[in-house]
């Protein structure tokens, strides 16, 4: 009997020792939001993966670019709703 669980794979993520996370040692600023942390990390270590899922990785750069696209889309939608016209580029 196959209940669908045969396709599931268990993964284990080992914790990373703090000495392998240099940004923790030099962090002197308290961040106000996750967005601020991501923006700073994207500037410091853009190509480092911060999400690993099976064989896929997502870098800080990819996350930052995606967040910027979402924010831009939201801004344009709000402008269009409030002004009843598209937002024009300069």
Secondary structure, 3 states (H helix, E strand, C coil): CCCCHHHCCCCCCCCCCHHHCHHHHHCCCCCCCHHHHHHHHHHHCCCCEEEEECCEEEEHHHHHHHHHHHHHHHHHHHHHHHHCCCCCCC
